[in-house]
Amino acid sequence: MKIESFGKTLVVSGLSVLNVSNAGSFRDNVRASVQPHHTRIDVDMSD
């Protein structure tokens, strides 16, 4: 999973599946990356 910040957008990519086995890690990583200026989170699941 790759997390990048582009201005007000946090982009999460490198996911092909989001399910019960990786949801906790996904949540924790995204929460740790969100900053007060982020107003949008884009999740790219095209992999």
N, CA, C and O atoms as CSV, one atom per row, in Angstrom:
chain,resi,resn,atom,element,x,y,z
A,1,MET,N,N,0.847,-1.172,0.000
A,1,MET,CA,C,0.000,0.000,0.000
A,1,MET,C,C,0.893,1.236,0.000
A,1,MET,O,O,1.876,1.313,0.737
A,2,LYS,N,N,0.532,2.189,-0.833
A,2,LYS,CA,C,1.277,3.435,-0.970
A,2,LYS,C,C,0.332,4.586,-0.628
A,2,LYS,O,O,-0.795,4.640,-1.119
A,3,ILE,N,N,0.801,5.501,0.215
A,3,ILE,CA,C,-0.005,6.652,0.615
A,3,ILE,C,C,0.768,7.913,0.283
A,3,ILE,O,O,1.904,8.093,0.722
A,4,GLU,N,N,0.140,8.793,-0.503
A,4,GLU,CA,C,0.767,10.042,-0.924
A,4,GLU,C,C,-0.180,11.202,-0.681
A,4,GLU,O,O,-1.401,11.045,-0.708
A,5,SER,N,N,0.395,12.357,-0.448
A,5,SER,CA,C,-0.389,13.566,-0.250
A,5,SER,C,C,-0.179,14.495,-1.433
A,5,SER,O,O,0.954,14.782,-1.821
A,6,PHE,N,N,-1.280,14.960,-1.999
A,6,PHE,CA,C,-1.256,15.928,-3.090
A,6,PHE,C,C,-2.179,17.075,-2.697
A,6,PHE,O,O,-3.382,17.034,-2.953
A,7,GLY,N,N,-1.604,18.092,-2.075
A,7,GLY,CA,C,-2.409,19.212,-1.613
A,7,GLY,C,C,-3.393,18.774,-0.549
A,7,GLY,O,O,-2.997,18.269,0.501
A,8,LYS,N,N,-4.671,18.965,-0.816
A,8,LYS,CA,C,-5.728,18.609,0.131
A,8,LYS,C,C,-6.200,17.167,-0.009
A,8,LYS,O,O,-7.109,16.735,0.700
A,9,THR,N,N,-5.578,16.419,-0.931
A,9,THR,CA,C,-6.005,15.049,-1.203
A,9,THR,C,C,-4.965,14.041,-0.727
A,9,THR,O,O,-3.774,14.178,-1.003
A,10,LEU,N,N,-5.432,13.043,-0.019
A,10,LEU,CA,C,-4.602,11.904,0.371
A,10,LEU,C,C,-4.951,10.769,-0.587
A,10,LEU,O,O,-6.115,10.385,-0.701
A,11,VAL,N,N,-3.949,10.235,-1.271
A,11,VAL,CA,C,-4.171,9.186,-2.262
A,11,VAL,C,C,-3.595,7.874,-1.747
A,11,VAL,O,O,-2.412,7.784,-1.421
A,12,VAL,N,N,-4.445,6.864,-1.680
A,12,VAL,CA,C,-4.045,5.529,-1.252
A,12,VAL,C,C,-4.098,4.633,-2.481
A,12,VAL,O,O,-5.138,4.521,-3.131
A,13,SER,N,N,-2.970,3.992,-2.798
A,13,SER,CA,C,-2.927,3.129,-3.982
A,13,SER,C,C,-2.176,1.844,-3.637
A,13,SER,O,O,-1.651,1.687,-2.534
A,14,GLY,N,N,-2.139,0.943,-4.592
A,14,GLY,CA,C,-1.447,-0.323,-4.400
A,14,GLY,C,C,-2.299,-1.390,-3.750
A,14,GLY,O,O,-1.782,-2.407,-3.287
A,15,LEU,N,N,-3.597,-1.167,-3.713
A,15,LEU,CA,C,-4.525,-2.163,-3.157
A,15,LEU,C,C,-5.266,-2.856,-4.288
A,15,LEU,O,O,-5.719,-2.205,-5.230
A,16,SER,N,N,-5.386,-4.139,-4.199
A,16,SER,CA,C,-6.225,-4.848,-5.161
A,16,SER,C,C,-7.457,-5.409,-4.465
A,16,SER,O,O,-8.486,-5.653,-5.096
A,17,VAL,N,N,-7.338,-5.610,-3.152
A,17,VAL,CA,C,-8.446,-6.163,-2.368
A,17,VAL,C,C,-8.462,-5.473,-1.013
A,17,VAL,O,O,-7.414,-5.259,-0.403
A,18,LEU,N,N,-9.642,-5.129,-0.553
A,18,LEU,CA,C,-9.822,-4.616,0.800
A,18,LEU,C,C,-10.854,-5.513,1.462
A,18,LEU,O,O,-12.024,-5.527,1.077
A,19,ASN,N,N,-10.406,-6.262,2.464
A,19,ASN,CA,C,-11.303,-7.196,3.126
A,19,ASN,C,C,-10.968,-7.256,4.616
A,19,ASN,O,O,-10.149,-6.477,5.105
A,20,VAL,N,N,-11.591,-8.164,5.318
A,20,VAL,CA,C,-11.429,-8.250,6.762
A,20,VAL,C,C,-9.983,-8.533,7.168
A,20,VAL,O,O,-9.569,-8.142,8.259
A,21,SER,N,N,-9.220,-9.191,6.328
A,21,SER,CA,C,-7.842,-9.533,6.699
A,21,SER,C,C,-6.889,-8.346,6.622
A,21,SER,O,O,-5.863,-8.348,7.301
A,22,ASN,N,N,-7.198,-7.334,5.815
A,22,ASN,CA,C,-6.306,-6.187,5.725
A,22,ASN,C,C,-6.970,-4.855,6.083
A,22,ASN,O,O,-6.333,-3.806,5.991
A,23,ALA,N,N,-8.224,-4.885,6.484
A,23,ALA,CA,C,-8.949,-3.649,6.792
A,23,ALA,C,C,-8.354,-2.905,7.982
A,23,ALA,O,O,-8.282,-1.676,7.966
A,24,GLY,N,N,-7.932,-3.626,9.003
A,24,GLY,CA,C,-7.355,-2.976,10.182
A,24,GLY,C,C,-6.073,-2.241,9.849
A,24,GLY,O,O,-5.870,-1.109,10.289
A,25,SER,N,N,-5.216,-2.870,9.082
A,25,SER,CA,C,-3.964,-2.240,8.655
A,25,SER,C,C,-4.246,-1.038,7.764
A,25,SER,O,O,-3.613,0.007,7.913
A,26,PHE,N,N,-5.190,-1.178,6.841
A,26,PHE,CA,C,-5.592,-0.079,5.970
A,26,PHE,C,C,-6.056,1.103,6.812
A,26,PHE,O,O,-5.589,2.224,6.614
A,27,ARG,N,N,-6.954,0.869,7.734
A,27,ARG,CA,C,-7.493,1.918,8.601
A,27,ARG,C,C,-6.369,2.604,9.387
A,27,ARG,O,O,-6.293,3.832,9.414
A,28,ASP,N,N,-5.514,1.828,10.014
A,28,ASP,CA,C,-4.446,2.388,10.837
A,28,ASP,C,C,-3.472,3.231,10.016
A,28,ASP,O,O,-3.062,4.308,10.450
A,29,ASN,N,N,-3.106,2.750,8.847
A,29,ASN,CA,C,-2.176,3.492,7.990
A,29,ASN,C,C,-2.788,4.785,7.462
A,29,ASN,O,O,-2.119,5.817,7.416
A,30,VAL,N,N,-4.048,4.730,7.067
A,30,VAL,CA,C,-4.705,5.934,6.564
A,30,VAL,C,C,-4.890,6.937,7.696
A,30,VAL,O,O,-4.614,8.123,7.514
A,31,ARG,N,N,-5.345,6.495,8.839
A,31,ARG,CA,C,-5.519,7.407,9.979
A,31,ARG,C,C,-4.207,8.082,10.364
A,31,ARG,O,O,-4.194,9.268,10.692
A,32,ALA,N,N,-3.121,7.345,10.327
A,32,ALA,CA,C,-1.824,7.905,10.688
A,32,ALA,C,C,-1.334,8.927,9.657
A,32,ALA,O,O,-0.517,9.790,9.978
A,33,SER,N,N,-1.824,8.831,8.440
A,33,SER,CA,C,-1.373,9.712,7.358
A,33,SER,C,C,-2.238,10.953,7.181
A,33,SER,O,O,-1.778,11.941,6.609
A,34,VAL,N,N,-3.459,10.926,7.650
A,34,VAL,CA,C,-4.371,12.056,7.470
A,34,VAL,C,C,-3.882,13.239,8.299
A,34,VAL,O,O,-3.577,13.111,9.485
A,35,GLN,N,N,-3.818,14.390,7.642
A,35,GLN,CA,C,-3.432,15.639,8.277
A,35,GLN,C,C,-4.643,16.584,8.274
A,35,GLN,O,O,-5.576,16.388,7.496
A,36,PRO,N,N,-4.633,17.601,9.134
A,36,PRO,CA,C,-5.791,18.516,9.207
A,36,PRO,C,C,-6.164,19.181,7.879
A,36,PRO,O,O,-7.332,19.503,7.663
A,37,HIS,N,N,-5.197,19.389,6.991
A,37,HIS,CA,C,-5.504,20.050,5.716
A,37,HIS,C,C,-6.140,19.117,4.691
A,37,HIS,O,O,-6.644,19.593,3.673
A,38,HIS,N,N,-6.134,17.814,4.923
A,38,HIS,CA,C,-6.740,16.882,3.974
A,38,HIS,C,C,-8.265,16.967,4.057
A,38,HIS,O,O,-8.854,16.819,5.128
A,39,THR,N,N,-8.875,17.204,2.924
A,39,THR,CA,C,-10.334,17.268,2.843
A,39,THR,C,C,-10.904,16.140,1.991
A,39,THR,O,O,-12.120,15.988,1.879
A,40,ARG,N,N,-10.013,15.351,1.389
A,40,ARG,CA,C,-10.444,14.290,0.483
A,40,ARG,C,C,-9.480,13.111,0.582
A,40,ARG,O,O,-8.272,13.299,0.724
A,41,ILE,N,N,-10.013,11.913,0.506
A,41,ILE,CA,C,-9.216,10.688,0.466
A,41,ILE,C,C,-9.637,9.912,-0.782
A,41,ILE,O,O,-10.800,9.531,-0.922
A,42,ASP,N,N,-8.687,9.682,-1.681
A,42,ASP,CA,C,-8.940,8.881,-2.890
A,42,ASP,C,C,-8.296,7.517,-2.698
A,42,ASP,O,O,-7.113,7.422,-2.368
A,43,VAL,N,N,-9.066,6.472,-2.901
A,43,VAL,CA,C,-8.560,5.105,-2.792
A,43,VAL,C,C,-8.569,4.504,-4.183
A,43,VAL,O,O,-9.628,4.285,-4.773
A,44,ASP,N,N,-7.375,4.238,-4.704
A,44,ASP,CA,C,-7.211,3.658,-6.037
A,44,ASP,C,C,-7.031,2.163,-5.883
A,44,ASP,O,O,-5.999,1.706,-5.392
A,45,MET,N,N,-8.031,1.394,-6.301
A,45,MET,CA,C,-7.985,-0.058,-6.196
A,45,MET,C,C,-7.896,-0.709,-7.571
A,45,MET,O,O,-8.432,-1.794,-7.797
A,46,SER,N,N,-7.209,-0.027,-8.481
A,46,SER,CA,C,-7.129,-0.543,-9.852
A,46,SER,C,C,-6.111,-1.668,-10.004
A,46,SER,O,O,-6.069,-2.314,-11.051
A,47,ASP,N,N,-5.295,-1.916,-8.993
A,47,ASP,CA,C,-4.304,-3.008,-9.092
A,47,ASP,C,C,-4.970,-4.352,-9.093
A,47,ASP,O,O,-4.292,-5.377,-9.169
